[in-house]
Amino acid sequence: MTRSMKVRSLEDLAFVADRTRHILTLFSGGVDSSYLLHVLSRAHCKVTALVIDLDEGSDYAELERITNLFGAELRIVDGRSAFVEEAVLPAIHANAQYLGIYPISSSLSRPIIAKLAVEAAAMLGCDAIVHTANQSQNSLRRLNGALKQLGFQGYCGSPYEYSALSREEKIEAL
């Protein structure tokens, strides 16, 4: 992937939205992902908000309400089996730990989320995959790295890598 294919700021996102037909965004329903839908609602491209169900107890009716508010399509993918079979069980067998003390968790889910996102993007014909991790989160590197390793050919990344907005600014805009 060349540098020009990365989404790293809200300016990059605007550039990408003007040049793509369909953006897939990882969606949790929280402030960051809802604000991202708000920004994308002004774009002239189709937006699909992707929820990867890892059995976290999401309120799908509320997620549908939020996506409808911003004119995005909601797609829910059941990732529970893939998460358990491809990540959790191998980690248990390997006694995977962080700092030799703590069982690892979110680092296991990010590659599975990226894999399912790439599969959904291919099925839907998406030119971009966008997520909401920021520079202070390990998920930024995990998701970006996994998307690159999976060979996704479109634009990808997080507009929050370089564009830092406070939670309060996002809530006010929403």
Contact map, one row per residue, 1 for C-alpha under 8 A:
111011000000000000000000000000000000000000000000000000000000000000000000000000000000000000000000000000000000000000000000000000000000000000000000000100001000000000000000000000
111111000000000000000000000000000000000000000000000000000000000000000000000000000000000000000000000000000000000000000000000000000000000000000000000000000000000000000000000000
111111000000000000000000000000000000000000000000000000000000000000000000000000000000000000000000000000000000000000000000000000000000000000000000000000000000000000000000000000
011111000000000000000000000000000000000000000000000000000000000000000000000000000000000000000000000000000000000000000000000000000000000000000000000000000000000000000000000000
111111100000000000000000000000000000000000000000000000000000000000000000000000000000000000000000000000000000000000000000000000000000000000000000000000000111000000000000000000
111111110001000000000000000000000000000000000000000000000000000000000000000000000000000000000000000000000000000000000000000000000000000000000000000000000011100000000000000000
000011111001100100000000000000000000000000000000000000000000000000000000000000000000000000000000000000000000000000000000000000000100000000000000000000000011111000000000000000
000001111101100000000000000000000000000000000000000000000000000000000000000000000000000000000000000000000000000000000000000000000000000000000000000000000000111111100000000000
000000111111100000000000000000000000000000000000000000000000000000000000000000000000000000000000000000000000000000000000000000000000000000000000000000000000011111100000000000
000000011111110000000000000000000000000000000000000000000000000000000000000000000000000000000000000000000000000000000000000000000000000000000000000000000000001100100000000000
000000001111111000000000000000000000000000000000000000000000000000000000000000000000000000000000000000000000000000000000000000000000000000000000000000000000001000000000000000
000001111111111100000000000000000000000000000000000000000000000000000000000000000000000000000000000000000000000000000000000000000000000000000000000000000000001000000000000000
000000111111111110000000000000000000000000000000000000000000000000000000000000000000000000000000000000000000000000000000000000000000000000000000000000000000001000000000000000
000000000111111111000000000000000000000000100000000000000000000000000000000000000000000000000000000000000000000000000000000000000000000000000000000000000000000000000000000000
000000000011111111100000000000000000000000000000000000000000000000000000000000000000000000000000000000000000000000000000000000000000000000000000000000000000000000000000000000
000000100001111111110000000000000000000000000000000000000000000000000000000000000000000000000000000000000000000000000000000000010000000000000000000000000010000000000000000000
000000000000111111111010000000000000000100111000000000000000000000000000000000000000000000000000000000000000000000000000000000000000000000000000000000000000000000000000000000
000000000000011111110000000000000000000000111000000000000000000000000000000000000000000000000000000000000000000000000000000000000000000000000000000000000000000000000000000000
000000000000001111111000000000000000000000000000000000000000000000000000000000000000000000000000000000000000000000000000000000000000000000000000000000000000000000000000000000
000000000000000111111110000000000000000000001000000000000000000000000000000000000000000000000000000000000000000000000000000000110000000000000000000000000000000000000000000000
000000000000000010111110000000000000000000001100000000000000000000000000000000000000000000000000000000000000000000000000000001100000000000000000000000000000000000000000000000
000000000000000000011111000000000000000000001111000000000000000000000000000000000000000000000000000000000000000000000000000011110000000000000000000000000000000000000000000000
000000000000000010011111100000000000000000001111000000000000000000000000000000000000000000000000000000000000000000000000000001111100000000000000000000000000000000000000000000
000000000000000000000111110000000000000000000011110000000000000000000000000000000000000000000000000000000000000000001000100001111100000000000000000000000000000000000000000000
000000000000000000000011111000000000000000000011110000000000000000000000000000000000000000000000000000000000000000000000000000001110000000000000000000000000000000000000000000
000000000000000000000001111100001000000000000000111100000000000000000000000000000000000000000000000000000000000000001000000000001111000000000000000000000000000000000000000000
000000000000000000000000111111001100000000000000111000000000000000000000000000000000000000000000000000000000000000000000000000000010000000000000000000000000000000000000000000
000000000000000000000000011111001000000000000000001000000000001000000000000000000000000000000000000000000000000000000000000000000000000000000000000000000000000000000000000000
000000000000000000000000001111101100000000000000000000000000011001000000000000000000000000000000000000000000000000000000000000000000000000000000000000000000000000000000000000
000000000000000000000000001111111100000000000000000000000000000000000000000000000000000000000000000000000000000000000000000000000000000000000000000000000000000000000000000000
000000000000000000000000000011111110000000000000000000000000000000000000000000000000000000000000000000000000000000000000000000000000000000000000000000000000000000000010011000
000000000000000000000000000001111111000000000000000000000000000000000000000000000000000000000000000000000000000000000000000000000001000000000000000000000000000000000010010000
000000000000000000000000011111111111100000000000000000000000000000000000000000000000000000000000000000000000000000000000000000000011000000000000000000000000000000000000000000
000000000000000000000000001011111111110000000000000000000000000001100000000000000000000000000000000000000000000000000000000000000000000000000000000000000000000000000000000001
000000000000000000000000000000111111111000000000000000000000000000000000000000000000000000000000000000000000000000000000000000000000000000000000000000000000000000000000011011
000000000000000000000000000000011111111100000000000000000000000000000000000000000000000000000000000000000000000000000000000000000001000000000000000000000000000000000000000000
000000000000000000000000000000001111111110000000100000000000000000100101000000000000000000000000000000000000000000000000000000000000000000000000000000000000000000000000000000
000000000000000000000000000000000111111111000000000000000000000000000100000000000000000000000000000000000000000000000000000000000000000000000000000000000000000000000000000001
000000000000000000000000000000000011111111100000000000000000000000000000000000000000000000000000000000000000000000000000000000000000000000000000000000000000000000000000000000
000000000000000010000000000000000001111111100010000000000000000000000000000000000000000000000000000000000000000000000000000000000000000000000000000000000000000000000000000000
000000000000000000000000000000000000111111100000000000000000000000000111000000000000000000000000000000000000000000000000000000000000000000000000000000000000000000000000000000
000000000000000000000000000000000000011111110000000000000000000000000000000000000000000000000000000000000000000000000000000000000000000000000000000000000000000000000000000000
000000000000010011000000000000000000001111111000000000000000000000000000000000000000000000000000000000000000000000000000000000000000000000000000000000000000000000000000000000
000000000000000011000000000000000000000001111100000000000000000000000000000000000000000000000000000000000000000000000000000000000000000000000000000000000000000000000000000000
000000000000000011011110000000000000000000111110000000000000000000000000000000000000000000000000000000000000000000000000000000000000000000000000000000000000000000000000000000
000000000000000000001110000000000000000000011111000000000000000000000001000000000000000000000000000000000000000000000000000000000000000000000000000000000000000000000000000000
000000000000000000000111100000000000000100001111100000000000000000000011100000000000000000000000000000000000000000000000000000000000000000000000000000000000000000000000000000
000000000000000000000111100000000000000000000111110000000000000000000001111000000000000000000000000000000000000000000000000000000000000000000000000000000000000000000000000000
000000000000000000000001111000000000100000000011111000000000000000100001111000000000000000000000000000000000000000000000000000000000000000000000000000000000000000000000000000
000000000000000000000001111000000000000000000001111100000000000000000000011110000000000000000000000000000000000000001000000000000000000000000000000000000000000000000000000000
000000000000000000000000011100000000000000000000111110000000000000000000011110000000000000000000000000000000000000000000000000000000000000000000000000000000000000000000000000
000000000000000000000000010000000000000000000000011111000000000000000000000111100000000000000000000000000000000010010000000000000000000000000000000000000000000000000000000000
000000000000000000000000000000000000000000000000001111110100000000000000000111110000000000000000000000000000000000000000000000000000000000000000000000000000000000000000000000
000000000000000000000000000000000000000000000000000111110000000000000000000001110010000000000000000000000000000000000000000000000000000000000000000000000000000000000000000000
000000000000000000000000000000000000000000000000000011111100000000000000000000010000000000000000000000000000000000000000000000000000000000000000000000000000000000000000000000
000000000000000000000000000000000000000000000000000011111100000000000000000000000000000000000000000000000000000000000000000000000000000000000000000000000000000000000000000000
000000000000000000000000000000000000000000000000000000111110000000000000000000000000000000000000000000000000000000000000000000000000000000000000000000000000000000000000000000
000000000000000000000000000000000000000000000000000010111111000000000000000000000000000000000000000000000000000000000000000000000000000000000000000000000000000000000000000000
000000000000000000000000000000000000000000000000000000001111111000000000000000000000000000000000000000000000000000000000000000000000000000000000000000000000000000000000000000
000000000000000000000000000000000000000000000000000000000111111100000000000000000000000000000000000000000000000000000000000000000000000000000000000000000000000000000000000000
000000000000000000000000000000000000000000000000000000000011111110000000000000000000000000000000000000000000000000000000000000000000000000000000000000000000000000000000000000
000000000000000000000000000010000000000000000000000000000011111111000000000000000000000000000000000000000000000000000000000000000000000000000000000000000000000000000000000000
000000000000000000000000000110000000000000000000000000000011111111100000010000000000000000000000000000000000000000000000000000000000000000000000000000000000000000000000000000
000000000000000000000000000000000000000000000000000000000001111111110000010000000000000000000000000000000000000000000000000000000000000000000000000000000000000000000000000000
000000000000000000000000000000000000000000000000000000000000111111111000000000000000000000000000000000000000000000000000000000000000000000000000000000000000000000000000000000
000000000000000000000000000010000100000000000000000000000000011111111100000000000000000000000000000000000000000000000000000000000000000000000000000000000000000000000000000000
000000000000000000000000000000000100100000000000100000000000001111111111110000000000000000000000000000000000000000000000000000000000000000000000000000000000000000000000000000
000000000000000000000000000000000000000000000000000000000000000111111111100000000000000000000000000000000000000000000000000000000000000000000000000000000000000000000000000000
000000000000000000000000000000000000000000000000000000000000000011111111000000000000000000000000000000000000000000000000000000000000000000000000000000000000000000000000000000
000000000000000000000000000000000000110010000000000000000000000001111111000000000000000000000000000000000000000000000000000000000000000000000000000000000000000000000000000000
000000000000000000000000000000000000000010000010000000000000000000111111100000000000000000000000000000000000000000000000000000000000000000000000000000000000000000000000000000
000000000000000000000000000000000000100010000111100000000000000000111111110000000000000000000000000000000000000000000000000000000000000000000000000000000000000000000000000000
000000000000000000000000000000000000000000000011100000000000000000110011111000000000000000000000000000000000000000000000000000000000000000000000000000000000000000000000000000
000000000000000000000000000000000000000000000001111000000000001100100001111100000000000000000000000000000000000000000000000000000000000000000000000000000000000000000000000000
000000000000000000000000000000000000000000000001111000000000000000000000111110000000000000000000000000000000000000000000000000000000000000000000000000000000000000000000000000
000000000000000000000000000000000000000000000000011110000000000000000000011111000000000000000000000000000000000000000000000000000000000000000000000000000000000000000000000000
000000000000000000000000000000000000000000000000011110000000000000000000001111100000000000000000000000000000000000010000000000000000000000000000000000000000000000000000000000
000000000000000000000000000000000000000000000000000111000000000000000000000111111000000000000000000000000000000000000000000000000000000000000000000000000000000000000000000000
000000000000000000000000000000000000000000000000000111000000000000000000000011111110000000000000000000000000000110010000000000000000000000000000000000000000000000000000000000
000000000000000000000000000000000000000000000000000011100000000000000000000001111111000000000000000000000000000000000000000000000000000000000000000000000000000000000000000000
000000000000000000000000000000000000000000000000000000000000000000000000000001111111100000000000000000000000000000000000000000000000000000000000000000000000000000000000000000
000000000000000000000000000000000000000000000000000000000000000000000000000000111111111000000000000000000000000100000000000000000000000000000000000000000000000000000000000000
000000000000000000000000000000000000000000000000000001000000000000000000000000111111111100000000000000000001100100000000000000000000000000000000000000000000000000000000000000
000000000000000000000000000000000000000000000000000000000000000000000000000000011111111110000000000000000000000000000000000000000000000000000000000000000000000000000000000000
000000000000000000000000000000000000000000000000000000000000000000000000000000001111111111000000000000000000000000000000000000000000000000000000000000000000000000000000000000
000000000000000000000000000000000000000000000000000000000000000000000000000000000111111111000000000000000000000100000000000000000000000000000000000000000000000000000000000000
000000000000000000000000000000000000000000000000000000000000000000000000000000000111111111100000000000000001100100000000000000000000000000000000000000000000000000000000000000
000000000000000000000000000000000000000000000000000000000000000000000000000000000011111111110000000000000001000000000000000000000000000000000000000000000000000000000000000000
000000000000000000000000000000000000000000000000000000000000000000000000000000000001111111111000000000000000000000000000000000000000000000000000000000000000000000000000000000
000000000000000000000000000000000000000000000000000000000000000000000000000000000000111111111100000000000000000000000000000000000000000000000000000000000000000000000000000000
000000000000000000000000000000000000000000000000000000000000000000000000000000000000001111111111000000000000000000000000000000000000000000000000000000000000000000000000000000
000000000000000000000000000000000000000000000000000000000000000000000000000000000000000111111111000000000000000000000000000000000000000000000000000000000000000000000000000000
000000000000000000000000000000000000000000000000000000000000000000000000000000000000000011111111000000000000000000000000000000000000000000000000000000000000000000000000000000
000000000000000000000000000000000000000000000000000000000000000000000000000000000000000001111111000000000000000000000000000000000000000000000000000000000000000000000000000000
000000000000000000000000000000000000000000000000000000000000000000000000000000000000000000111111100000100000000000000000000000000000000000000000000000000000000000000000000000
000000000000000000000000000000000000000000000000000000000000000000000000000000000000000000111111110000110000000000000000000000000000000000000000000000000000000000000000000000
000000000000000000000000000000000000000000000000000000000000000000000000000000000000000000000011111111110000000000000000000000000000000000000000000000000000000000000000000000
000000000000000000000000000000000000000000000000000000000000000000000000000000000000000000000001111111110000000000000000000000000000000000000000000000000000000000000000000000
000000000000000000000000000000000000000000000000000000000000000000000000000000000000000000000000111111000000000000000000000000000000000000000000000000000000000000000000000000
000000000000000000000000000000000000000000000000000000000000000000000000000000000000000000000000111111000000000000000000000000000000000000000000000000000000000000000000000000
000000000000000000000000000000000000000000000000000000000000000000000000000000000000000000000000111111100000000000000000000000000000000000000000000000000000000000000000000000
000000000000000000000000000000000000000000000000000000000000000000000000000000000000000000000000111111110000000000000000000000000000000000000000000000000000000000000000000000
000000000000000000000000000000000000000000000000000000000000000000000000000000000000000000000011110011111000000000000000000000000000000000000000000000000000000000000000000000
000000000000000000000000000000000000000000000000000000000000000000000000000000000000000000000001110001111111000000000000000000000000000000000000000000000000000000000000000000
000000000000000000000000000000000000000000000000000000000000000000000000000000000000000000000000000000111111100000000000000000000000000000000000000000000000000000000000000000
000000000000000000000000000000000000000000000000000000000000000000000000000000000000000000000000000000011111110000000000000000000000000000100000000000000000000000000000000000
000000000000000000000000000000000000000000000000000000000000000000000000000000000000000000000000000000011111111000000000000000000000000000100100000000000000000000000000000000
000000000000000000000000000000000000000000000000000000000000000000000000000000000010001100000000000000011111111100000000000000000000000000000000000000000000000000000000000000
000000000000000000000000000000000000000000000000000000000000000000000000000000000010001000000000000000001111111110000000000000000000000000000000000000000000000000000000000000
000000000000000000000000000000000000000000000000000000000000000000000000000000000000000000000000000000000111111111000000000000000000000000100110010000000000000000000000000000
000000000000000000000000000000000000000000000000000000000000000000000000000000000000000000000000000000000011111111100000000000000000000000000110010000000000000000000000000000
000000000000000000000000000000000000000000000000000000000000000000000000000000100110011000000000000000000001111111110000000000000000000000000000000000000000000000000000000000
000000000000000000000000000000000000000000000000000100000000000000000000000000100000000000000000000000000000111111111000000000000000000000000010000000000000000000000000000000
000000000000000000000000000000000000000000000000000000000000000000000000000000000000000000000000000000000000011111111100000000000000000000000010011000000000000000000000000000
000000000000000000000000000000000000000000000000000000000000000000000000000000000000000000000000000000000000001111111110000000000000000000000000011001000000000000000000000000
000000000000000000000000000000000000000000000000000100000000000000000000000010100000000000000000000000000000000111111111000000000000000000000000000000000000000000000000000000
000000000000000000000001010000000000000000000000010000000000000000000000000000000000000000000000000000000000000011111111100000001000000000000000000000000000000000000000000000
000000000000000000000000000000000000000000000000000000000000000000000000000000000000000000000000000000000000000001111111110000001000000000000000001001010000000000000000000000
000000000000000000000000000000000000000000000000000000000000000000000000000000000000000000000000000000000000000000111111111000000000000000000000000000000000000000000000000000
000000000000000000000000000000000000000000000000000000000000000000000000000000000000000000000000000000000000000000011111111100000000000000000000000000000000000000000000000000
000000000000000000000001000000000000000000000000000000000000000000000000000000000000000000000000000000000000000000001111111111111000000000000000000000000000000000000000000000
000000000000000000000000000000000000000000000000000000000000000000000000000000000000000000000000000000000000000000000111111111000000000000000000000000000000000000000000000000
000000000000000000000000000000000000000000000000000000000000000000000000000000000000000000000000000000000000000000000011111111000000000000000000000000000000000000000000000000
000000000000000000000000000000000000000000000000000000000000000000000000000000000000000000000000000000000000000000000001111111000000000000000000000000000000000000000000000000
000000000000000000000100000000000000000000000000000000000000000000000000000000000000000000000000000000000000000000000000111111100000000000000000000000000000000000000000000000
000000000000000000001111000000000000000000000000000000000000000000000000000000000000000000000000000000000000000000000000111111111000000000000000000000000100000000000000000000
000000000000000000011111000000000000000000000000000000000000000000000000000000000000000000000000000000000000000000000000100011111000000000000000000000001110000000000000000000
000000000000000100010111000000000000000000000000000000000000000000000000000000000000000000000000000000000000000000000000100001111100000000000000000000000111000000000000000000
000000000000000000000011110000000000000000000000000000000000000000000000000000000000000000000000000000000000000000001100100001111110000000000000000000000111100000000000000000
000000100000000000000011110000000000000000000000000000000000000000000000000000000000000000000000000000000000000000000000000000011111000000000000000000000011111000000000000000
000000000000000000000000111000001000000000000000000000000000000000000000000000000000000000000000000000000000000000000000000000001111100000000000000000000000111000000000000000
000000000000000000000000010000011001000000000000000000000000000000000000000000000000000000000000000000000000000000000000000000000111110000000000000000000000011100000000000000
000000000000000000000000000000000000000000000000000000000000000000000000000000000000000000000000000000000000000000000000000000000011111010110000000000000000010110000000000000
000000000000000000000000000000000000000000000000000000000000000000000000000000000000000000000000000000000000000000000000000000000001111110110000000000000000010111000000000000
000000000000000000000000000000000000000000000000000000000000000000000000000000000000000000000000000000000000000000000000000000000000111111010000000000000000000111000000000000
000000000000000000000000000000000000000000000000000000000000000000000000000000000000000000000000000000000000000000000000000000000000011111000000000000000000000000000000000000
000000000000000000000000000000000000000000000000000000000000000000000000000000000000000000000000000000000000000000000000000000000000111111111000000000000000000000000000000000
000000000000000000000000000000000000000000000000000000000000000000000000000000000000000000000000000000000000000000000000000000000000001111111100000000000000000000000000000000
000000000000000000000000000000000000000000000000000000000000000000000000000000000000000000000000000000000110010000000000000000000000110011111110000000000000000000000000000000
000000000000000000000000000000000000000000000000000000000000000000000000000000000000000000000000000000000000000000000000000000000000111011111111000000000000110010000000000000
000000000000000000000000000000000000000000000000000000000000000000000000000000000000000000000000000000000000000000000000000000000000000011111111100000000000000000000000000000
000000000000000000000000000000000000000000000000000000000000000000000000000000000000000000000000000000000010011000000000000000000000000001111111110000000000000000000000000000
000000000000000000000000000000000000000000000000000000000000000000000000000000000000000000000000000000000000011011000000000000000000000000111111111000000000100000000000000000
000000000000000000000000000000000000000000000000000000000000000000000000000000000000000000000000000000000000000000000000000000000000000000011111111100000001100000000000000000
000000000000000000000000000000000000000000000000000000000000000000000000000000000000000000000000000000000000000000000000000000000000000000001111111110000000000000000000000000
000000000000000000000000000000000000000000000000000000000000000000000000000000000000000000000000000000000000011001100000000000000000000000000111111111000000000000000000000000
000000000000000000000000000000000000000000000000000000000000000000000000000000000000000000000000000000000000000001100100000000000000000000000011111111110001000000000000000000
100000000000000000000000000000000000000000000000000000000000000000000000000000000000000000000000000000000000000000000000000000000000000000000001111111110000000000000000000000
000000000000000000000000000000000000000000000000000000000000000000000000000000000000000000000000000000000000000000000000000000000000000000000000111111110000000000000000000000
000000000000000000000000000000000000000000000000000000000000000000000000000000000000000000000000000000000000000000100100000000000000000000000000011111110000000000000000000000
000000000000000000000000000000000000000000000000000000000000000000000000000000000000000000000000000000000000000000000000000000000000000000000000001111111000000000000000000000
000000000000000000000000000000000000000000000000000000000000000000000000000000000000000000000000000000000000000000000100000000000000000000000000001111111100000000000000000000
100000000000000000000000000000000000000000000000000000000000000000000000000000000000000000000000000000000000000000000000000000100000000000000000000000111110000000000000000000
000010000000000000000000000000000000000000000000000000000000000000000000000000000000000000000000000000000000000000000000000001111000000000000000000000011111000000000000000000
000011100000000100000000000000000000000000000000000000000000000000000000000000000000000000000000000000000000000000000000000000111100000000000000000000001111100000000000000000
000011100000000000000000000000000000000000000000000000000000000000000000000000000000000000000000000000000000000000000000000000011100000000000001001000000111110000000000000000
000001110000000000000000000000000000000000000000000000000000000000000000000000000000000000000000000000000000000000000000000000001110000000010011000000000011111000000000000000
000000111000000000000000000000000000000000000000000000000000000000000000000000000000000000000000000000000000000000000000000000000111110000010000000000000001111110000000000000
000000111111100000000000000000000000000000000000000000000000000000000000000000000000000000000000000000000000000000000000000000000111000000000000000000000000111111100000000000
000000011100000000000000000000000000000000000000000000000000000000000000000000000000000000000000000000000000000000000000000000000001111000000000000000000000011111111000000000
000000011000000000000000000000000000000000000000000000000000000000000000000000000000000000000000000000000000000000000000000000000000111000010000000000000000011111110000000000
000000011000000000000000000000000000000000000000000000000000000000000000000000000000000000000000000000000000000000000000000000000000011000000000000000000000001111110000000000
000000011100000000000000000000000000000000000000000000000000000000000000000000000000000000000000000000000000000000000000000000000000000000000000000000000000001111111000000000
000000000000000000000000000000000000000000000000000000000000000000000000000000000000000000000000000000000000000000000000000000000000000000000000000000000000000111111100000000
000000000000000000000000000000000000000000000000000000000000000000000000000000000000000000000000000000000000000000000000000000000000000000000000000000000000000100111110110000
000000000000000000000000000000000000000000000000000000000000000000000000000000000000000000000000000000000000000000000000000000000000000000000000000000000000000000011111110000
000000000000000000000000000000110000000000000000000000000000000000000000000000000000000000000000000000000000000000000000000000000000000000000000000000000000000000001111111000
000000000000000000000000000000000000000000000000000000000000000000000000000000000000000000000000000000000000000000000000000000000000000000000000000000000000000000000111111100
000000000000000000000000000000000000000000000000000000000000000000000000000000000000000000000000000000000000000000000000000000000000000000000000000000000000000000001111111110
000000000000000000000000000000110010000000000000000000000000000000000000000000000000000000000000000000000000000000000000000000000000000000000000000000000000000000001111111111
000000000000000000000000000000100010000000000000000000000000000000000000000000000000000000000000000000000000000000000000000000000000000000000000000000000000000000000011111111
000000000000000000000000000000000000000000000000000000000000000000000000000000000000000000000000000000000000000000000000000000000000000000000000000000000000000000000001111111
000000000000000000000000000000000010000000000000000000000000000000000000000000000000000000000000000000000000000000000000000000000000000000000000000000000000000000000000111111
000000000000000000000000000000000110010000000000000000000000000000000000000000000000000000000000000000000000000000000000000000000000000000000000000000000000000000000000011111
